[in-house]
Amino acid sequence: MRLKFTYLLLVLLALSACSEYNKVLKNPNPEYRYAYAKKSFDQKKYSRSAALLEDLIVVLRGTSLAEESLYLLGQSYYKMKDYSTASQYFTTYYKTYPKGQYAEFTRFYSAYGLYLESPDPRLDQATTYKAISQIQEFLEYYPQSEWKGEIQSILFELQEKLAYKELLAVRLYYNLGNYVVGYPFPGGNYTSCVITAQNALREYPFSQYKEDFIYYTIRAKYDMAFQSVAEKKDSRYREVIDEYYTYINEFANGKYIKQVYKIFENAQKELKKIT
């Protein structure tokens, strides 16, 4: 009996809350609805506060409540972990109120929300690039922010993610070698491997994957040289040797040192054959 009574009490409370919410939705007084939206937010009923505020940010535009209502709407979506929507409203806030009370907060959490939404490196990285752009803007606007260390850390993390995506492409090009859909062509994917690796080195010079980029450059250039026509072999093997010295200058005790030295020896032997 006690369990049944408790259940009925809970049902009645839920119905009462729904009835109260429906009355609020129909109330023509925006300030009354706004007070209820703030109350819902404080009670962690974020879907309810968001639903009310979606309408209120239009109604309250130009009033003393406009700024806070937009901020709370972004916060409601952020608390619901809908980071993309939260970022949209936070961005609208700081563009509308660039010197507003919550400007620094909204810039930070807009970028941080996009960071949380940043997908696996194998997927499209549009969100990652957007997050990086917003982080860089934040650091320009607030160079002494208390969040500076944290946001710089996630900036480096996102850049490493992009660098790793480039490394995946480099590996793929190398593994494909001279073949595209089964048909060989000169240079082939080795050329794409080298170009992608070298672009990544310029874009991410301090990446933890720097050694990998140089290593695959050496391997791809050696394989291109080995498969080249006679008149191109000399210059291409010399490029391999140059890349070898680039590697050992950076990574004298690198993880690929044995493989790279073997390639270097082979390149020297091949040069002796043709000179």
Secondary structure, 3 states (H helix, E strand, C coil): CHHHHHHHHHHHHHHHHHHHHHHHHHCCCHHHHHHHHHHHHHCCCHHHHHHHHHHHHHHCCCCCCHHHHHHHHHHHHHHCCCHHHHHHHHHHHHHHCCCCCCHHHHHHHHHHHHHHHCCCCCCCCHHHHHHHHHHHHHHHHCCCCCCHHHHHHHHHHHHHHHHHHHHHHHHHHHHHCCEECCEECCCHHHHHHHHHHHHHHHHCCCCCCHHHHHHHHHHHHHHHHHHCCHHHHHHHHHHHHHHHHHHHHHCCCCCCHHHHHHHHHHHHHHHHHHC
